Amino acid sequence: MIPTRLNLAAHLLDARIAEGRGECPAIRTSRRTFSYEDVARLSAHYASLLAADDIRPEERVIVALPDGPDFVAALFGILRHGSVVVMVNPDAPADLTRYFFEYTRATAAFVPGDRIDRFVTEAAALPHAPRLYAVESSELSARLDAQPTAFAPFDSHKDDAAIWLFSGGTTGRPKAVVQSHRSFVNTTVLYGQGVLGITADDITIAVPKLFFGYATGANVFFPFSVGASCVLFPDRCTPEMLFAQIAEHRPTMLINVPTMIQQMVSHPDARSQDVSSLRLVTSAGEALPCELHDRWMQTFGVELLDGLGTAEMWHIFISNRPGDIVAGTLGKVVPGFDVKLCDADDHEVADGEIGTLWVKGDSRAIGYWQQMDDTVRAFRGEWYVSGDMLRRNSGGTFTYCGRTDDMLKVSGKWLAPGELENCLLTHPAVREVAVVGVKNPDGLVKPCAFVVAASPSASPSTSSLAGLAEELQAFAKSRLEPYKYPREVIFLDALPRTHLGKVDRGALARHGLVVAANAARGGPA
């Protein structure tokens, strides 16, 4: 039972100290280890600073920091003070940073001290600029050190806004999903403890950064809920950095995403890496192809749990289980959530048919900030209606088929882009691929595959990219129904990504239109 009066800082941090875990490790970095008492003291400094500067409870406060103790302390300090956390990528482009400042109307923002000038420039263009705190600057460090070491948590209601999460922004500007204290506690118990079975003995480490709700939960809230510890590092995550962190800290749980899974298994030294400390790995954020899951198991042999979550439900609500993994599927519904799949008329579809995802549970968001039309469409009574298309299998597992906007009607038949992507990924010359619909000169939408090629030696019979494109088209035709092959294959050095690291399919579609237009004019692709 979730209590009516609930503050996440008290629930996830202060409660561990009350249990006698104050001296236990909470955060592990390459510099030092921070105990629960250390983090509580730092969070009190941040809360006291906000109070001293007349930042009021329930006002928005931005955290745009690299991963580290200050991110966690600022997050818990804001919650302790009673303000609302807005997590922003510190490396977001200038125009996106300005958008976040303007859209959220935050009254304060914690930003990296070594990049303060950029944030000052963006804030200066706004009529109501937030107060900027340059974290790790000598001035702010001195002010924080001078603050009281204790600050009583604000008496929040479980349904008060706690954190704003942002949508992926693949088709427009990211919109804020307003989440309550209740949501974070609910999924922490149901998924973090119930499915992952996290205990005080676990050490977590994450590929995505903490501003991404998937990482905030799995690499802070879940371990803090049971007295475990997390590994944090500010650097951009690369396979080399991740292997080094695993070797140094020996984590037991790795919070991963398909892009990094692919990079790890493709690393030339992959099979020589010691990942024996890991008991399980999670994957979310994007669909995990069956082929990639198989390569992971062949390379590392550590259980890999794919799952599905959304910002609107905060975290994972469909997942594979330790000891019960069906590769190529998202697994089963997390106990405590309900899921149904519906057609365009909101009627449930039968097993084996593709339908739009409806989900309900106590992690449902309050709504979208300043997006009432979208809120009304997406939040229907107890249910959240996602744009995800799934198929329920006979064994109770679910298969991801793509987003509603991504589904393609080709020759009068539906094509799930993921099906073609999974097929092309099995070709040795393909490192990454994304399939989107692009209108041809006749106005018909056709599947276009954007491919990041592997090393040239992966396909020795192919002497040119043009030849490889034809080879991939023939490859798809030989393995799928004929109408599903890609009408165009466009090669890129890297797939474009959103501020959350997801493939930016909108950008790909726009690029495909340019290519199609040039081809129609007889110009270069």
C-alpha positions in Angstrom: 0.0 0.0 0.0 1.4 3.4 -1.0 1.0 5.9 1.8 -1.0 9.1 1.1 1.8 11.4 2.3 4.8 10.5 0.3 8.1 12.2 -0.6 10.6 10.3 -2.7 13.6 11.7 -0.9 12.3 10.3 2.4 11.1 7.1 0.9 14.2 6.2 -1.1 17.0 7.9 0.9 16.0 8.7 4.5 14.3 5.4 5.1 17.6 3.6 4.4 19.3 5.6 7.1 16.5 4.8 9.5 17.0 1.1 8.7 20.7 1.4 9.8 22.1 1.5 6.3 23.5 5.0 6.6 27.2 3.9 6.2 26.5 1.5 3.4 27.7 2.3 -0.1 25.1 4.2 -2.2 27.1 5.7 -5.1 30.4 4.3 -6.5 32.6 6.4 -8.7 36.2 6.1 -9.8 37.1 8.8 -7.3 35.4 7.6 -4.2 32.3 5.8 -2.8 29.5 7.8 -1.2 27.4 6.4 1.6 23.7 6.9 2.1 24.5 9.4 4.8 26.8 11.3 2.4 24.0 11.5 -0.2 21.4 12.5 2.4 23.8 15.3 3.7 24.4 16.5 0.1 20.7 16.5 -0.7 20.0 18.6 2.4 22.6 21.1 1.2 20.8 21.4 -2.1 17.4 21.7 -0.5 18.6 24.4 1.9 20.2 26.3 -0.9 16.8 26.4 -2.8 15.0 27.6 0.4 17.7 30.2 1.1 17.2 31.6 -2.4 13.4 31.7 -2.1 12.7 29.0 -4.6 9.3 27.8 -3.6 7.9 24.2 -3.2 6.1 23.0 -6.4 8.1 25.3 -8.7 10.1 23.5 -11.4 13.9 23.1 -11.0 16.0 21.9 -13.9 18.8 19.3 -13.4 21.1 19.5 -16.5 24.1 17.7 -15.0 26.4 14.8 -16.1 26.0 11.6 -14.1 27.6 11.8 -10.7 26.9 12.4 -7.0 25.8 16.0 -7.6 23.1 14.8 -10.0 21.7 12.5 -7.4 22.1 15.0 -4.6 20.4 17.7 -6.6 17.5 15.4 -7.6 16.8 14.3 -4.0 17.4 17.9 -2.7 14.8 19.3 -5.1 12.3 16.6 -4.0 13.2 17.1 -0.4 12.5 20.8 -0.8 9.1 20.0 -2.4 10.0 21.4 -5.8 9.5 19.5 -9.1 12.5 17.9 -10.8 12.9 18.6 -14.6 15.7 16.4 -16.0 17.4 17.7 -19.1 20.3 16.4 -21.2 23.3 18.7 -20.3 24.6 18.2 -23.9 21.4 19.1 -25.6 21.8 21.5 -28.6 21.5 25.2 -27.7 18.1 25.6 -29.3 16.7 22.6 -27.4 18.1 23.9 -24.1 16.4 27.2 -24.7 13.2 25.4 -25.5 13.4 23.5 -22.2 13.9 26.7 -20.3 11.0 28.5 -22.0 8.6 25.5 -22.0 9.1 24.5 -18.4 9.3 28.0 -16.9 11.7 26.6 -14.4 12.7 29.1 -11.6 16.2 27.5 -11.1 18.6 25.2 -12.9 21.6 23.2 -11.8 24.1 23.2 -14.7 27.7 22.1 -15.2 30.1 24.8 -14.0 32.5 24.2 -16.9 29.6 25.0 -19.4 27.9 27.8 -17.6 28.5 30.4 -20.3 26.4 28.4 -22.8 23.5 28.2 -20.4 23.8 31.8 -19.5 23.5 32.7 -23.2 20.4 30.6 -23.7 18.7 31.8 -20.5 19.4 35.5 -21.4 17.1 35.3 -24.4 14.1 34.5 -22.1 11.8 37.0 -20.5 11.9 35.0 -17.2 15.3 33.3 -17.1 15.8 30.6 -14.4 18.4 31.2 -11.7 21.5 29.3 -12.8 23.7 27.3 -10.3 27.1 26.4 -11.7 27.7 23.0 -10.1 31.3 22.3 -9.1 32.3 25.9 -9.3 34.1 27.3 -6.3 31.4 29.8 -5.6 28.5 27.2 -5.5 30.6 24.6 -3.7 31.3 27.1 -0.9 27.6 28.0 -0.7 26.6 24.4 -0.5 29.1 23.6 2.1 27.8 26.4 4.3 24.2 25.1 4.2 22.7 23.0 7.0 23.3 19.2 6.9 19.7 18.4 7.6 16.4 19.4 5.9 13.1 17.9 6.7 11.4 16.5 3.6 8.4 18.5 2.3 5.1 16.9 3.3 4.2 15.8 -0.3 1.0 14.0 -1.3 1.5 10.8 -3.3 -0.2 12.4 -6.3 1.8 15.6 -6.2 4.0 16.2 -9.3 7.5 14.9 -8.5 9.4 14.7 -11.8 8.8 15.8 -15.4 10.0 13.3 -18.0 10.2 14.1 -21.7 9.0 12.2 -24.6 11.5 11.2 -27.3 10.6 14.0 -29.6 10.9 11.9 -32.7 8.2 13.7 -34.6 8.4 17.2 -33.0 9.4 19.1 -29.9 9.6 16.9 -26.7 6.6 17.2 -24.5 6.7 17.0 -20.7 5.1 14.0 -19.0 4.2 15.0 -15.5 4.7 12.1 -13.1 3.8 11.8 -9.4 5.6 10.5 -6.4 3.2 7.5 -6.4 4.3 6.4 -9.9 8.0 6.0 -9.0 7.3 4.0 -5.9 4.8 1.7 -7.7 7.1 0.6 -10.5 10.1 0.4 -8.2 8.2 -2.3 -6.2 6.5 -4.1 -9.1 9.3 -4.2 -11.6 12.6 -3.3 -9.8 12.0 -5.6 -6.8 9.3 -7.9 -8.2 10.8 -8.8 -11.7 14.5 -7.9 -11.4 14.6 -9.1 -7.8 17.1 -6.3 -6.8 18.5 -6.7 -3.3 21.0 -4.9 -1.1 23.8 -7.0 -2.5 23.3 -5.7 -6.0 25.5 -3.1 -7.8 23.9 -1.4 -10.8 25.4 0.4 -13.8 23.7 2.0 -16.7 24.4 2.9 -20.3 21.8 5.6 -20.7 22.4 8.7 -18.6 20.4 9.7 -15.6 18.3 12.3 -17.3 16.6 9.4 -19.1 13.8 8.0 -16.8 14.8 4.4 -17.7 18.2 5.1 -16.0 16.9 7.2 -13.2 14.8 4.3 -12.1 17.0 1.3 -12.7 20.3 3.0 -11.7 19.1 5.1 -8.7 15.6 4.5 -7.5 15.7 0.7 -7.7 19.0 0.3 -5.8 18.2 3.0 -3.3 14.9 1.3 -2.5 16.7 -1.7 -1.0 20.0 -0.3 0.2 22.0 -1.4 -2.9 24.5 0.8 -4.7 25.0 2.2 -8.2 28.0 3.0 -10.4 28.0 6.5 -11.9 30.4 8.0 -14.4 30.1 11.3 -16.3 31.8 10.2 -19.5 30.1 9.4 -22.7 29.4 5.7 -22.7 31.5 3.6 -25.2 32.2 -0.1 -25.1 35.7 0.6 -23.9 34.4 2.9 -21.1 31.8 0.4 -20.1 34.1 -2.6 -20.0 36.6 -0.6 -17.9 33.8 0.4 -15.4 32.6 -3.2 -15.2 36.2 -4.4 -14.5 36.7 -1.7 -11.8 33.4 -1.9 -9.9 32.1 -5.5 -10.7 28.4 -4.6 -11.0 25.7 -7.2 -10.9 23.1 -5.5 -13.1 23.7 -3.7 -16.4 21.0 -1.3 -17.6 21.5 -1.4 -21.4 20.0 -0.3 -24.7 20.1 -2.1 -28.1 22.6 0.3 -29.6 25.2 -0.4 -27.0 24.4 -4.1 -27.0 25.3 -4.1 -30.7 28.5 -2.1 -30.1 29.5 -4.4 -27.2 29.1 -7.7 -29.2 30.8 -6.1 -32.2 33.9 -5.0 -30.2 37.0 -6.8 -31.4 37.9 -7.7 -27.7 34.4 -8.6 -26.7 35.1 -12.3 -26.0 38.1 -11.5 -23.8 36.1 -9.2 -21.5 35.3 -10.4 -18.0 31.6 -9.7 -17.3 31.2 -12.6 -14.9 30.0 -10.2 -12.1 26.8 -9.5 -14.0 23.8 -11.6 -13.1 21.4 -9.9 -15.5 21.2 -7.2 -18.2 18.1 -5.2 -19.1 17.3 -3.7 -22.5 14.7 -1.0 -23.3 14.3 2.3 -25.1 14.0 0.6 -28.5 13.1 -2.9 -29.8 15.8 -5.6 -29.3 16.1 -7.7 -32.4 16.1 -11.5 -31.8 19.4 -11.7 -33.8 21.0 -9.2 -31.5 19.8 -11.1 -28.4 21.3 -14.3 -29.8 24.7 -12.6 -30.5 24.7 -11.3 -27.0 24.1 -14.7 -25.5 26.8 -16.3 -27.7 29.3 -13.6 -26.8 28.7 -13.0 -23.1 26.1 -15.6 -21.9 24.5 -13.2 -19.3 20.7 -13.2 -19.2 19.3 -10.3 -21.3 15.8 -9.1 -20.4 14.1 -7.1 -23.1 11.1 -5.0 -21.9 8.8 -2.1 -22.8 8.1 1.0 -20.8 7.0 4.6 -21.5 7.4 7.9 -19.9 3.6 8.1 -19.5 3.8 4.9 -17.3 7.3 5.9 -16.1 9.1 2.6 -16.6 8.9 -1.0 -17.6 5.5 -2.7 -17.5 6.1 -5.6 -19.9 9.2 -7.6 -19.5 11.0 -10.9 -19.8 11.9 -12.6 -16.5 15.2 -14.1 -15.2 14.9 -17.8 -16.1 12.0 -17.1 -18.4 13.2 -15.4 -21.5 11.6 -15.7 -25.0 14.0 -14.1 -27.4 12.5 -11.7 -29.9 9.6 -10.8 -27.5 9.1 -8.2 -24.8 8.1 -10.9 -22.3 4.9 -10.8 -20.2 3.0 -8.1 -18.3 4.6 -7.1 -15.0 2.2 -8.1 -12.2 0.3 -5.1 -11.0 -0.3 -3.7 -14.5 -3.0 -4.6 -17.0 -2.5 -4.5 -20.8 -4.8 -4.9 -23.7 -4.4 -4.5 -27.5 -7.1 -2.7 -29.5 -8.0 -2.0 -33.1 -8.8 1.4 -34.5 -12.4 1.2 -33.1 -11.0 0.5 -29.6 -12.1 -3.2 -29.6 -9.7 -5.8 -28.3 -8.0 -7.9 -30.9 -7.4 -11.6 -30.7 -4.1 -13.2 -29.9 -1.8 -13.2 -33.0 -3.3 -9.9 -34.3 -1.5 -6.5 -34.1 -3.2 -3.9 -32.0 -2.6 -0.6 -30.3 -1.3 -0.8 -26.7 -3.5 0.1 -23.8 -2.0 -0.1 -20.3 -3.2 0.8 -16.8 -1.6 0.7 -13.3 -0.6 3.0 -10.5 2.3 4.5 -12.5 0.1 6.4 -14.9 1.2 10.0 -15.4 -1.0 13.0 -14.5 -0.8 14.2 -18.2 1.2 16.3 -20.6 2.2 19.8 -19.7 0.3 22.4 -21.8 -0.8 19.6 -24.2 -4.5 19.1 -23.3 -5.5 17.7 -26.7 -2.8 15.1 -26.5 -3.6 14.3 -22.9 -7.3 13.7 -23.7 -6.3 11.4 -26.6 -3.7 9.4 -24.6 -5.2 9.2 -21.1 -8.6 7.6 -21.0 -9.9 6.9 -17.5 -7.5 4.4 -15.9 -5.9 3.6 -19.2 -3.0 5.1 -21.1 -3.3 4.6 -24.8 0.2 4.3 -26.3 1.2 4.7 -30.0 3.0 1.4 -29.8 1.8 -1.6 -31.9 2.1 -5.0 -30.3 1.1 -8.6 -30.9 0.1 -10.9 -28.1 1.4 -14.4 -28.6 -0.3 -17.6 -27.4 2.1 -18.0 -24.4 1.2 -14.6 -23.0 4.3 -12.9 -24.3 4.2 -9.8 -26.5 6.0 -8.9 -29.7 6.8 -5.3 -30.5 5.7 -4.3 -34.0 6.5 -0.6 -34.1 4.8 2.7 -33.5 1.4 3.5 -35.0 3.0 6.3 -37.0 5.7 3.9 -38.2 3.5 1.1 -39.5 3.5 1.0 -43.3 0.8 0.0 -45.7 2.6 -1.5 -48.7 0.6 -3.0 -51.6 -2.5 -2.8 -49.4 -0.9 -4.9 -46.6 0.6 -3.9 -43.3 4.4 -4.0 -42.8 5.9 -3.6 -39.3 9.3 -1.9 -39.8 10.9 -4.0 -37.1 10.3 -7.2 -39.1 12.3 -5.9 -42.1 14.9 -4.4 -39.7 15.4 -7.8 -38.0 15.8 -9.5 -41.3 18.4 -7.1 -42.6 20.4 -7.3 -39.3 21.1 -10.9 -40.0 23.1 -9.9 -43.0 26.8 -9.8 -42.1 27.3 -6.4 -43.9 24.8 -4.6 -41.8 25.7 -3.0 -38.5 22.6 -1.0 -37.8 19.4 -0.4 -39.8 16.2 1.6 -39.5 13.2 1.3 -41.8 10.8 4.2 -42.4 8.1 4.9 -45.0 9.1 7.4 -47.7 6.8 8.7 -50.4 7.9 7.9 -54.0 7.3 10.3 -56.9 3.9 8.8 -57.4 2.9 9.7 -53.8 2.9 6.1 -52.6 4.6 5.2 -49.3 7.3 2.6 -49.7 9.7 1.1 -47.1 13.2 2.6 -47.2 16.1 1.1 -45.3 18.7 3.4 -43.8 21.8 1.2 -43.2 25.0 1.7 -41.3 27.3 -0.8 -43.0 29.8 -3.1 -41.2 33.4 -3.2 -42.3 33.8 -3.8 -46.0 35.4 -7.2 -45.4 32.0 -8.4 -43.9 30.7 -8.8 -47.5 33.7 -9.5 -49.7 31.5 -10.3 -52.7 30.2 -6.7 -52.7 32.4 -4.1 -54.5 30.3 -1.0 -54.1 27.5 0.4 -51.9 25.2 0.2 -55.0 25.9 -3.5 -55.2 25.4 -3.9 -51.5 22.0 -2.2 -51.8 20.9 -4.7 -54.4 22.3 -7.5 -52.4 20.3 -6.4 -49.3 17.1 -6.1 -51.4 17.5 -9.6 -52.7 18.3 -10.8 -49.2 15.1 -9.4 -47.8 13.0 -10.8 -50.8 14.4 -14.3 -50.2 13.4 -14.3 -46.5 10.2 -12.3 -46.3 7.0 -11.9 -48.3 8.0 -10.1 -51.6 6.1 -6.9 -50.8 8.2 -6.3 -47.7 11.6 -5.7 -49.3 13.1 -2.1 -49.0 12.4 -0.1 -52.2 15.4 2.0 -51.4 18.6 1.3 -49.4 20.4 4.5 -48.2 23.7 4.2 -46.4 24.7 6.5 -43.5 27.7 6.8 -41.3 25.4 6.8 -38.3 21.7 6.9 -37.6 20.4 10.2 -36.3 19.2 10.2 -32.7 16.9 12.2 -30.5 17.9 13.8 -27.2 17.1 10.5 -25.5 19.3 8.5 -27.8 16.4 6.9 -29.8 16.6 6.7 -33.6 15.1 9.9 -35.0 12.7 8.4 -37.6 11.3 11.8 -38.4 14.7 13.0 -39.5 15.2 9.8 -41.6 11.9 10.3 -43.3 12.8 13.8 -44.2 16.2 12.7 -45.5 14.4 10.0 -47.6 12.1 12.5 -49.2 15.2 14.6 -50.3 16.8 11.5 -51.7 13.6 10.5 -53.6 13.2 14.0 -54.9 16.8 14.1 -56.2 16.4 10.7 -57.8 13.2 11.8 -59.6 15.1 14.8 -61.0 18.0 12.6 -62.0 20.3 14.3 -59.4 22.7 12.7 -56.9 21.2 10.9 -53.9 
